Amino acid sequence: MHRYDYSFLKKSVPGNIVGLTDIISDLRSKEEFRKLQYSETFEILRHKAIVESVKGSNAIEGIVTTDARIKDIVDGATPVTHDEMEISGYKDALNLIHTEQANHDIKEETILSFHRMLLAQTNPREAGKYKTSDNFIMEIRPDGSRHVRFKPVSAEKVSEEMEQLLLAYYDARQDYEISPLLLIPCFVLDFLCIHPFMDGNGRISRLLTVLLLYKSGYDIVKYISFEGQINKYKDSYYEALRVSSDKWHENENDYVPFIVNFLQVLYKCFKDLDESFTDISLKKAKKSERVESILMGAIVPVSKQDIIAKLPDVSVKTVELVLGKMLKDNKIKKIGTYKDARYMRNTDI
């Protein structure tokens, strides 16, 4: 049996992980501040995120349909094809998380209910049930031959391993020295290594990630698709999963690569939030107002080049004039010098 022990998170976390965690925590605070000011914009982002999450999480598994059909299914259309039924099942489970996350804890009943919703329309016999036969994680080599990349927990041991995983999670989340944010990728990695279902393990892991982020106070998944970001950078995701699952059965695996990938994806969500917010909220503003809005609304420091890239119809001179005026009025502060300069809303006044 694998040893589920997350106590290492309070004594041997690399400095780069701690630093990235602090940055993300700060970005969350800034997101909360901006959400209070621009509720209508966040509502637009909410619907867009659901569509992108449903599309992204299924696309990772090769389950696809047109963008128009995904939007229709999210809006309540009846699925027709097998893939659309799979997509609809994910949509149902994701909607449940977004609307009732406070009523659902990380426990066996929750995990099985997500799986039941996921496969209810396509495989009702196995929906909501652990696997009854062993499965393997395979990859196909360039020559067409198959290779077993990872051998998950055997079917007969799944129930016991899942119980130990959940107990370890409960124990760790009560320890104030363990960051709830760092606990998420460790739990998800172990879940994927157990691979408790014959089908749907990857999609269930992403649903659990969304729920775990909610439970940790990160509701950005309501406005930006975490699953969409994984799909966008899935090569690095799978590489981190491969490295961190190596020697898992021997209790010698390294969780760090998967933790770092998780934090990088979450950071990209905040950056995507910044860009999406700009696209939606600045369409009708004057050029100078659009420059100022980018600077005042940014949750990460931006450079002059970043502003020019986001507003290609605004001249460099206009951007420089606005930057100069805002610095003079003490609305923003400058970080760095010359070409490396970045600008951020001044929160010290």
C-alpha contacts under 8 A as a table, 3 or more apart, distances in Angstrom:
res1	aa1	res2	aa2	distance
1	M	161	E	7.11
1	M	249	H	7.40
2	H	161	E	7.57
2	H	248	W	7.29
2	H	249	H	5.82
2	H	250	E	7.30
2	H	251	N	6.13
3	R	251	N	6.32
4	Y	164	Q	6.84
4	Y	165	L	6.03
4	Y	168	A	5.87
5	D	8	F	7.45
5	D	168	A	6.27
6	Y	9	L	5.85
6	Y	168	A	7.28
6	Y	169	Y	7.89
6	Y	172	A	6.33
6	Y	183	L	7.44
6	Y	186	C	7.70
7	S	10	K	5.90
7	S	11	K	7.40
7	S	172	A	7.14
7	S	178	I	7.45
8	F	11	K	5.39
8	F	12	S	5.69
8	F	13	V	7.39
9	L	12	S	6.16
9	L	13	V	5.82
9	L	178	I	5.82
9	L	179	S	7.43
9	L	182	L	7.35
9	L	183	L	7.71
10	K	13	V	6.89
10	K	177	E	5.63
10	K	178	I	5.31
10	K	179	S	7.84
13	V	17	I	6.71
13	V	18	V	6.93
14	P	17	I	5.54
14	P	18	V	6.64
15	G	18	V	5.07
15	G	19	G	6.09
16	N	19	G	5.06
16	N	20	L	6.12
17	I	20	L	5.14
17	I	21	T	6.05
17	I	259	I	7.96
17	I	260	V	6.59
18	V	21	T	5.09
18	V	22	D	6.26
19	G	22	D	5.17
19	G	23	I	6.35
20	L	23	I	5.07
20	L	24	I	6.23
20	L	263	L	7.06
21	T	24	I	5.17
21	T	25	S	6.15
21	T	181	L	7.73
21	T	263	L	7.21
22	D	25	S	5.07
22	D	26	D	6.27
23	I	26	D	5.16
23	I	27	L	6.26
24	I	27	L	4.95
24	I	28	R	6.20
24	I	266	L	7.71
24	I	267	Y	6.25
25	S	28	R	5.13
25	S	29	S	6.58
26	D	29	S	5.21
26	D	30	K	6.50
27	L	30	K	5.08
27	L	31	E	6.11
27	L	270	F	7.04
27	L	299	I	5.88
27	L	300	V	7.28
28	R	31	E	4.98
28	R	32	E	6.30
28	R	218	Y	7.02
28	R	220	I	7.88
29	S	32	E	5.22
29	S	33	F	6.44
30	K	33	F	5.08
30	K	34	R	6.28
30	K	299	I	5.87
31	E	34	R	5.20
31	E	35	K	6.02
31	E	299	I	6.94
32	E	35	K	5.10
32	E	36	L	6.59
33	F	36	L	5.60
33	F	37	Q	7.04
34	R	37	Q	5.22
34	R	38	Y	6.26
34	R	297	G	7.04
35	K	38	Y	5.33
35	K	39	S	5.62
35	K	42	F	6.69
36	L	39	S	6.10
38	Y	41	T	5.55
38	Y	42	F	6.56
39	S	42	F	5.16
39	S	43	E	6.29
40	E	43	E	5.12
40	E	44	I	6.56
41	T	44	I	5.22
41	T	45	L	6.44
41	T	277	F	7.03
41	T	280	I	6.85
41	T	281	S	6.61
42	F	45	L	4.95
42	F	46	R	6.10
42	F	223	Y	6.61
42	F	277	F	7.93
43	E	46	R	4.99
43	E	47	H	6.82
43	E	223	Y	7.83
44	I	47	H	5.80
44	I	48	K	6.60
45	L	48	K	5.08
45	L	49	A	6.01
45	L	223	Y	5.07
45	L	224	I	7.00
45	L	276	S	7.64
45	L	277	F	7.95
46	R	49	A	5.21
46	R	50	I	6.56
46	R	222	K	5.66
46	R	223	Y	4.34
46	R	224	I	7.27
47	H	50	I	5.37
47	H	51	V	6.68
47	H	223	Y	7.63
48	K	51	V	5.38
48	K	52	E	6.34
48	K	223	Y	7.54
48	K	224	I	7.91
49	A	52	E	5.07
49	A	53	S	5.94
49	A	221	V	7.68
49	A	222	K	6.66
49	A	223	Y	5.34
49	A	224	I	4.98
49	A	225	S	4.88
50	I	53	S	5.11
50	I	54	V	6.16
50	I	74	V	7.58
50	I	91	K	7.89
50	I	94	L	7.92
50	I	222	K	7.54
50	I	223	Y	7.97
50	I	225	S	6.94
51	V	54	V	5.33
51	V	55	K	6.14
51	V	70	I	6.74
51	V	71	K	6.00
51	V	74	V	6.49
52	E	55	K	5.04
52	E	56	G	5.77
52	E	225	S	5.89
52	E	227	E	7.70
52	E	228	G	5.77
53	S	56	G	5.11
53	S	57	S	5.92
53	S	225	S	4.96
53	S	226	F	6.85
53	S	227	E	5.15
53	S	228	G	5.39
54	V	57	S	5.73
54	V	58	N	6.34
54	V	70	I	7.57
54	V	87	I	6.57
54	V	90	Y	6.47
54	V	91	K	5.89
54	V	94	L	7.95
54	V	227	E	7.89
55	K	58	N	5.60
55	K	59	A	5.94
55	K	64	V	7.34
55	K	67	D	7.79
55	K	70	I	6.76
55	K	87	I	7.60
55	K	228	G	7.37
56	G	59	A	5.06
56	G	60	I	6.35
56	G	227	E	5.48
56	G	228	G	4.40
56	G	229	Q	7.78
56	G	230	I	7.66
56	G	231	N	5.51
57	S	60	I	5.53
57	S	61	E	7.24
57	S	203	R	6.20
57	S	206	R	7.30
57	S	227	E	5.20
57	S	228	G	6.66
57	S	230	I	7.98
57	S	231	N	6.85
58	N	61	E	5.35
58	N	62	G	6.48
58	N	63	I	4.99
58	N	64	V	6.66
58	N	86	E	7.95
58	N	87	I	6.53
58	N	90	Y	7.95
58	N	203	R	7.16
59	A	62	G	4.81
59	A	63	I	5.09
59	A	64	V	5.59
59	A	231	N	7.23
60	I	63	I	7.40
60	I	231	N	5.77
60	I	234	K	7.53
61	E	202	G	7.83
63	I	83	D	5.56
63	I	86	E	7.51
63	I	87	I	7.42
64	V	83	D	6.30
64	V	84	E	7.62
64	V	87	I	7.96
65	T	69	R	6.51
65	T	70	I	6.76
65	T	83	D	7.12
65	T	84	E	6.90
66	T	69	R	5.26
66	T	70	I	6.36
67	D	70	I	5.12
67	D	71	K	6.26
68	A	71	K	5.22
68	A	72	D	6.24
69	R	72	D	4.88
69	R	73	I	6.07
70	I	73	I	5.10
70	I	74	V	6.13
70	I	84	E	7.88
70	I	87	I	7.66
71	K	74	V	5.09
71	K	75	D	6.16
72	D	75	D	4.99
72	D	76	G	6.33
72	D	77	A	5.26
73	I	76	G	5.02
73	I	77	A	4.50
73	I	78	T	6.52
73	I	79	P	6.58
73	I	84	E	7.83
73	I	87	I	7.96
73	I	88	S	6.34
74	V	77	A	7.18
74	V	88	S	7.39
74	V	91	K	6.45
79	P	84	E	5.02
79	P	85	M	5.31
79	P	88	S	6.69
80	V	84	E	6.12
80	V	85	M	6.85
81	T	84	E	5.11
81	T	85	M	6.33
82	H	85	M	5.14
82	H	86	E	6.43
82	H	122	T	6.70
83	D	86	E	5.07
83	D	87	I	6.18
84	E	87	I	4.89
84	E	88	S	5.98
85	M	88	S	4.95
85	M	89	G	6.21
85	M	121	Q	5.96
85	M	122	T	6.53
86	E	89	G	5.18
86	E	90	Y	6.51
86	E	118	L	6.51
86	E	119	L	6.59
86	E	121	Q	7.26
86	E	122	T	6.74
87	I	90	Y	5.26
87	I	91	K	6.26
88	S	91	K	4.96
88	S	92	D	6.26
88	S	118	L	7.80
89	G	92	D	5.19
89	G	93	A	6.46
89	G	117	M	5.41
89	G	118	L	4.13
89	G	119	L	6.34
89	G	120	A	7.04
89	G	121	Q	7.23
90	Y	93	A	5.25
90	Y	94	L	6.04
90	Y	117	M	7.26
90	Y	118	L	5.23
90	Y	203	R	7.72
91	K	94	L	5.13
91	K	95	N	6.03
92	D	95	N	5.24
92	D	96	L	6.33
92	D	117	M	6.75
92	D	118	L	7.66
93	A	96	L	5.12
93	A	97	I	6.49
93	A	114	F	5.72
93	A	117	M	6.07
93	A	118	L	6.79
93	A	207	L	7.62
94	L	97	I	5.13
94	L	98	H	6.29
94	L	207	L	6.62
95	N	98	H	5.09
95	N	99	T	6.07
96	L	99	T	5.33
96	L	100	E	5.59
96	L	101	Q	7.14
97	I	100	E	5.39
97	I	101	Q	4.68
97	I	104	H	7.79
97	I	207	L	7.97
97	I	210	V	7.73
97	I	211	L	6.25
98	H	101	Q	5.96
98	H	222	K	6.70
100	E	103	N	5.49
100	E	104	H	6.88
101	Q	104	H	5.35
101	Q	105	D	7.81
101	Q	211	L	6.54
101	Q	214	Y	7.06
101	Q	215	K	7.73
102	A	105	D	7.66
102	A	215	K	7.82
104	H	110	T	6.67
105	D	110	T	6.85
106	I	110	T	6.35
106	I	111	I	7.31
106	I	166	L	7.67
106	I	208	L	7.79
106	I	212	L	7.67
107	K	110	T	5.38
107	K	111	I	6.39
107	K	166	L	6.65
108	E	111	I	5.15
108	E	112	L	6.11
108	E	162	M	7.79
108	E	163	E	7.87
108	E	166	L	7.82
109	E	112	L	5.28
109	E	113	S	6.07
110	T	113	S	5.10
110	T	114	F	6.27
111	I	114	F	5.27
111	I	115	H	6.40
111	I	204	I	7.51
111	I	208	L	7.76
112	L	115	H	5.06
112	L	116	R	6.08
112	L	128	G	4.55
112	L	129	K	6.54
113	S	116	R	4.91
113	S	117	M	6.26
113	S	128	G	5.87
114	F	117	M	5.21
114	F	118	L	6.12
114	F	128	G	7.32
114	F	204	I	6.94
114	F	207	L	7.93
115	H	118	L	4.91
115	H	119	L	6.28
115	H	127	A	5.85
115	H	128	G	4.85
115	H	129	K	7.70
115	H	200	G	7.18
115	H	204	I	6.68
116	R	119	L	5.59
116	R	120	A	5.51
116	R	124	P	7.59
116	R	127	A	4.34
116	R	128	G	3.92
116	R	129	K	7.64
117	M	120	A	5.26
117	M	127	A	7.41
117	M	128	G	7.68
118	L	121	Q	7.78
118	L	127	A	7.35
118	L	200	G	7.56
119	L	122	T	5.28
119	L	123	N	5.21
119	L	124	P	6.16
119	L	126	E	7.66
119	L	127	A	5.12
119	L	128	G	7.86
119	L	200	G	7.94
120	A	123	N	5.95
120	A	124	P	4.77
120	A	127	A	5.79
121	Q	124	P	6.42
123	N	126	E	5.85
123	N	127	A	6.01
124	P	127	A	4.88
126	E	129	K	5.51
126	E	130	Y	7.67
126	E	131	K	7.69
126	E	198	M	7.98
129	K	197	F	7.14
130	Y	155	A	7.73
130	Y	158	V	7.30
130	Y	159	S	7.66
130	Y	196	P	5.50
130	Y	197	F	4.97
130	Y	198	M	7.41
131	K	134	D	7.24
131	K	155	A	5.77
131	K	158	V	7.91
131	K	196	P	5.99
131	K	197	F	4.67
131	K	198	M	5.13
132	T	155	A	5.42
132	T	156	E	7.35
133	S	154	S	7.48
133	S	155	A	5.30
133	S	156	E	7.96
133	S	198	M	7.85
134	D	152	P	7.93
134	D	153	V	7.75
134	D	154	S	5.27
134	D	155	A	5.21
135	N	151	K	7.35
135	N	152	P	6.93
135	N	154	S	7.62
135	N	198	M	6.64
136	F	148	V	6.51
136	F	149	R	7.85
136	F	150	F	6.40
136	F	151	K	5.12
136	F	152	P	6.31
137	I	148	V	5.93
137	I	149	R	5.70
137	I	150	F	5.16
137	I	151	K	6.29
137	I	152	P	7.43
138	M	146	R	6.57
138	M	147	H	5.47
138	M	148	V	4.41
138	M	149	R	5.25
138	M	150	F	7.01
139	E	146	R	5.82
139	E	147	H	5.38
139	E	148	V	6.51
139	E	149	R	6.38
140	I	143	D	7.96
140	I	144	G	5.80
140	I	145	S	5.72
140	I	146	R	4.59
140	I	147	H	6.24
141	R	144	G	5.32
141	R	145	S	5.44
141	R	146	R	6.18
141	R	147	H	7.16
142	P	145	S	7.45
148	V	151	K	6.99
152	P	193	C	5.49
152	P	194	I	5.30
152	P	195	H	5.81
153	V	157	K	6.51
153	V	158	V	6.28
153	V	161	E	7.99
153	V	193	C	7.13
153	V	194	I	4.94
153	V	195	H	6.80
153	V	196	P	7.59
154	S	157	K	5.54
154	S	158	V	6.44
155	A	158	V	5.33
155	A	196	P	7.42
156	E	159	S	7.41
157	K	160	E	5.55
157	K	161	E	6.13
158	V	161	E	5.14
158	V	162	M	5.99
158	V	194	I	6.83
158	V	196	P	5.81
159	S	162	M	5.25
159	S	163	E	6.23
160	E	163	E	5.11
160	E	164	Q	6.35
161	E	164	Q	5.13
161	E	165	L	6.14
161	E	194	I	7.22
162	M	165	L	4.97
162	M	166	L	6.18
162	M	191	F	7.71
162	M	194	I	7.55
162	M	196	P	7.84
163	E	166	L	5.29
163	E	167	L	6.19
164	Q	167	L	5.10
164	Q	168	A	6.07
165	L	168	A	5.22
165	L	169	Y	6.24
165	L	187	F	7.47
165	L	190	D	7.41
165	L	191	F	7.65
166	L	169	Y	4.98
166	L	170	Y	6.19
167	L	170	Y	5.09
167	L	171	D	6.16
168	A	171	D	5.08
168	A	172	A	6.13
169	Y	172	A	5.13
169	Y	173	R	6.10
169	Y	183	L	7.84
169	Y	187	F	6.97
170	Y	173	R	5.41
170	Y	174	Q	6.57
171	D	174	Q	5.59
171	D	175	D	6.89
172	A	175	D	5.24
172	A	178	I	6.67
172	A	183	L	7.67
173	R	176	Y	7.39
173	R	178	I	7.04
173	R	180	P	6.39
173	R	183	L	7.68
175	D	178	I	5.66
176	Y	179	S	7.32
178	I	182	L	7.60
178	I	183	L	7.32
179	S	182	L	5.36
179	S	183	L	6.37
180	P	183	L	5.07
180	P	184	I	6.66
180	P	216	S	5.93
181	L	184	I	5.63
181	L	185	P	7.90
181	L	213	L	7.39
181	L	216	S	6.48
182	L	185	P	6.25
182	L	186	C	7.01
182	L	259	I	6.68
183	L	186	C	5.33
183	L	187	F	6.21
184	I	187	F	5.32
184	I	188	V	6.22
184	I	209	T	6.82
184	I	212	L	6.39
184	I	213	L	7.55
185	P	188	V	4.98
185	P	189	L	5.93
185	P	209	T	7.84
185	P	258	F	6.54
185	P	259	I	5.44
185	P	262	F	6.34
186	C	189	L	5.20
186	C	190	D	6.31
186	C	255	Y	6.41
186	C	258	F	7.72
186	C	259	I	6.96
187	F	190	D	5.30
187	F	191	F	6.18
188	V	191	F	4.99
188	V	192	L	6.20
188	V	205	S	6.05
188	V	208	L	7.59
188	V	209	T	7.02
189	L	192	L	5.16
189	L	193	C	6.23
189	L	241	L	7.27
189	L	244	S	7.83
189	L	245	S	7.41
189	L	255	Y	7.85
189	L	258	F	7.44
190	D	193	C	5.00
190	D	194	I	6.20
191	F	194	I	5.19
191	F	195	H	6.19
191	F	196	P	7.58
191	F	205	S	7.16
192	L	195	H	4.87
192	L	196	P	7.91
192	L	201	N	6.69
192	L	202	G	7.15
192	L	205	S	6.95
193	C	245	S	6.86
193	C	248	W	7.61
195	H	198	M	7.74
195	H	201	N	6.02
196	P	201	N	7.13
197	F	200	G	6.67
197	F	201	N	5.98
198	M	201	N	7.59
200	G	203	R	5.38
200	G	204	I	6.07
201	N	204	I	5.15
201	N	205	S	6.08
202	G	205	S	5.09
202	G	206	R	6.46
203	R	206	R	5.17
203	R	207	L	6.31
204	I	207	L	5.01
204	I	208	L	6.11
205	S	208	L	5.09
205	S	209	T	6.14
206	R	209	T	4.85
206	R	210	V	6.32
206	R	227	E	6.71
207	L	210	V	5.20
207	L	211	L	6.35
208	L	211	L	5.02
208	L	212	L	5.93
209	T	212	L	5.04
209	T	213	L	6.10
210	V	213	L	5.19
210	V	214	Y	6.37
210	V	221	V	6.42
210	V	226	F	7.52
211	L	214	Y	5.10
211	L	215	K	6.23
212	L	215	K	4.93
212	L	216	S	6.17
213	L	216	S	5.00
213	L	217	G	6.38
213	L	218	Y	5.06
213	L	219	D	6.82
213	L	221	V	7.55
214	Y	217	G	5.19
214	Y	218	Y	5.09
214	Y	219	D	5.27
214	Y	221	V	7.73
215	K	218	Y	7.36
218	Y	221	V	7.13
219	D	222	K	5.53
219	D	223	Y	7.63
220	I	223	Y	5.37
220	I	224	I	5.96
220	I	269	C	7.56
220	I	270	F	7.53
221	V	224	I	5.19
221	V	225	S	5.71
221	V	226	F	5.91
222	K	225	S	7.37
223	Y	273	L	7.52
224	I	269	C	6.03
224	I	270	F	7.87
224	I	272	D	7.17
224	I	273	L	6.25
225	S	228	G	5.02
225	S	229	Q	6.50
225	S	269	C	7.22
226	F	229	Q	5.22
226	F	230	I	6.48
226	F	265	V	7.20
226	F	266	L	6.98
226	F	269	C	6.54
227	E	230	I	5.08
227	E	231	N	6.24
228	G	231	N	5.09
228	G	232	K	6.14
229	Q	232	K	4.95
229	Q	233	Y	6.32
229	Q	265	V	6.26
229	Q	268	K	7.36
229	Q	269	C	7.04
230	I	233	Y	5.26
230	I	234	K	5.25
230	I	237	Y	6.64
230	I	265	V	6.72
231	N	234	K	4.81
233	Y	236	S	5.83
233	Y	237	Y	6.48
234	K	237	Y	4.76
234	K	238	Y	6.01
235	D	238	Y	5.32
235	D	239	E	6.18
236	S	239	E	5.01
236	S	240	A	6.13
236	S	261	N	7.49
237	Y	240	A	5.25
237	Y	241	L	6.22
237	Y	258	F	7.67
237	Y	261	N	6.43
238	Y	241	L	4.91
238	Y	242	R	6.02
239	E	242	R	5.00
239	E	243	V	6.21
240	A	243	V	5.24
240	A	244	S	6.04
240	A	257	P	5.22
240	A	258	F	4.96
240	A	261	N	6.57
241	L	244	S	5.26
241	L	245	S	5.97
241	L	257	P	7.62
241	L	258	F	5.83
242	R	245	S	5.40
242	R	246	D	6.39
243	V	246	D	5.45
243	V	254	D	7.53
243	V	257	P	6.92
243	V	258	F	7.92
244	S	248	W	7.75
244	S	253	N	5.75
244	S	254	D	5.01
244	S	255	Y	5.15
244	S	256	V	7.07
244	S	257	P	6.00
244	S	258	F	5.97
245	S	248	W	5.19
245	S	253	N	5.92
245	S	254	D	7.39
245	S	255	Y	7.80
246	D	252	E	7.85
246	D	253	N	5.50
246	D	254	D	7.67
247	K	250	E	5.19
247	K	251	N	6.42
247	K	252	E	5.31
247	K	253	N	4.95
248	W	251	N	5.09
248	W	252	E	5.93
248	W	253	N	4.79
249	H	252	E	7.65
250	E	253	N	7.54
254	D	257	P	7.11
255	Y	258	F	5.67
255	Y	259	I	6.21
256	V	259	I	4.97
256	V	260	V	6.07
257	P	260	V	5.19
257	P	261	N	6.22
258	F	261	N	5.09
258	F	262	F	6.13
259	I	262	F	5.13
259	I	263	L	6.29
260	V	263	L	5.18
260	V	264	Q	6.11
261	N	264	Q	5.04
261	N	265	V	6.18
262	F	265	V	5.23
262	F	266	L	6.28
263	L	266	L	5.02
263	L	267	Y	6.06
264	Q	267	Y	5.02
264	Q	268	K	6.17
265	V	268	K	5.05
265	V	269	C	6.34
266	L	269	C	4.99
266	L	270	F	6.70
267	Y	270	F	5.26
267	Y	271	K	6.49
268	K	271	K	4.94
268	K	272	D	5.98
269	C	272	D	4.98
269	C	273	L	6.08
270	F	273	L	4.91
270	F	274	D	6.38
270	F	299	I	7.70
271	K	274	D	5.06
271	K	275	E	6.46
271	K	299	I	7.84
271	K	300	V	7.29
272	D	275	E	5.10
272	D	276	S	5.98
273	L	276	S	5.14
273	L	277	F	5.87
274	D	277	F	5.23
274	D	278	T	6.33
274	D	297	G	7.77
274	D	298	A	6.11
274	D	299	I	6.68
274	D	300	V	7.97
275	E	278	T	5.16
275	E	279	D	6.34
275	E	310	K	7.98
276	S	279	D	5.11
276	S	280	I	6.32
277	F	280	I	5.39
277	F	281	S	5.91
278	T	281	S	5.47
278	T	282	L	5.76
278	T	294	I	6.52
279	D	282	L	6.13
279	D	283	K	6.73
280	I	283	K	6.38
281	S	284	K	7.86
282	L	285	A	5.38
282	L	290	R	5.70
282	L	293	S	7.53
285	A	289	E	5.90
285	A	290	R	5.76
286	K	289	E	5.09
286	K	290	R	6.07
287	K	290	R	5.12
287	K	291	V	6.45
287	K	314	V	6.21
287	K	318	T	7.87
288	S	291	V	5.24
288	S	292	E	6.30
288	S	318	T	6.80
288	S	319	V	7.40
288	S	322	V	6.47
289	E	292	E	5.05
289	E	293	S	5.96
290	R	293	S	5.02
290	R	294	I	6.26
291	V	294	I	5.33
291	V	295	L	6.55
291	V	307	I	6.95
291	V	311	L	7.88
291	V	319	V	6.47
291	V	322	V	6.99
292	E	295	L	5.19
292	E	296	M	6.08
292	E	322	V	6.87
292	E	326	M	7.90
293	S	296	M	5.08
293	S	297	G	5.71
294	I	297	G	5.28
294	I	298	A	5.74
294	I	307	I	7.35
295	L	298	A	5.43
295	L	302	V	7.32
295	L	332	I	7.49
295	L	343	Y	7.04
295	L	344	M	6.25
295	L	345	R	6.22
296	M	331	K	7.98
296	M	332	I	7.62
296	M	344	M	7.30
296	M	345	R	5.20
297	G	345	R	7.60
298	A	301	P	6.76
298	A	302	V	7.30
298	A	344	M	7.06
298	A	345	R	7.44
300	V	344	M	7.25
301	P	335	I	7.99
301	P	342	R	5.50
301	P	343	Y	5.31
301	P	344	M	5.01
302	V	306	D	5.90
302	V	307	I	7.12
302	V	342	R	5.03
302	V	343	Y	5.31
302	V	344	M	6.78
303	S	306	D	5.03
303	S	307	I	6.56
303	S	340	D	7.56
303	S	341	A	6.07
303	S	342	R	4.37
303	S	343	Y	6.09
304	K	307	I	5.23
304	K	308	I	6.31
304	K	319	V	7.28
304	K	320	E	7.76
304	K	341	A	7.81
304	K	342	R	7.29
305	Q	308	I	5.05
305	Q	309	A	6.07
306	D	309	A	5.14
306	D	310	K	6.27
307	I	310	K	5.14
307	I	311	L	6.05
307	I	319	V	7.57
308	I	311	L	5.06
308	I	312	P	5.59
308	I	314	V	6.94
308	I	315	S	7.64
308	I	316	V	6.85
308	I	319	V	7.42
309	A	312	P	5.63
311	L	314	V	5.55
312	P	315	S	7.55
314	V	318	T	6.64
314	V	319	V	7.16
315	S	318	T	5.28
315	S	319	V	6.51
316	V	319	V	5.12
316	V	320	E	6.17
317	K	320	E	5.10
317	K	321	L	6.11
318	T	321	L	5.09
318	T	322	V	6.23
319	V	322	V	5.28
319	V	323	L	6.16
320	E	323	L	5.05
320	E	324	G	6.08
321	L	324	G	5.16
321	L	325	K	6.21
322	V	325	K	5.15
322	V	326	M	6.05
323	L	326	M	5.24
323	L	327	L	6.08
324	G	327	L	5.23
324	G	328	K	6.16
325	K	328	K	5.02
325	K	329	D	6.10
326	M	329	D	4.98
326	M	330	N	6.02
326	M	331	K	5.19
326	M	332	I	5.93
327	L	330	N	4.95
327	L	331	K	6.11
327	L	332	I	5.48
327	L	333	K	6.37
327	L	334	K	7.67
328	K	331	K	7.75
329	D	332	I	7.95
330	N	333	K	6.94
330	N	346	N	6.94
331	K	345	R	6.14
331	K	346	N	5.45
332	I	343	Y	6.48
332	I	344	M	5.38
332	I	345	R	4.31
332	I	346	N	4.46
333	K	343	Y	5.74
333	K	344	M	5.50
333	K	345	R	6.32
333	K	346	N	5.42
334	K	337	T	7.83
334	K	341	A	6.60
334	K	342	R	5.88
334	K	343	Y	4.79
334	K	344	M	6.72
335	I	341	A	5.55
335	I	342	R	4.95
335	I	343	Y	5.94
335	I	344	M	7.64
336	G	340	D	5.83
336	G	341	A	4.41
336	G	342	R	6.28
337	T	340	D	5.65
337	T	341	A	4.62
338	Y	341	A	5.54
346	N	349	I	6.55
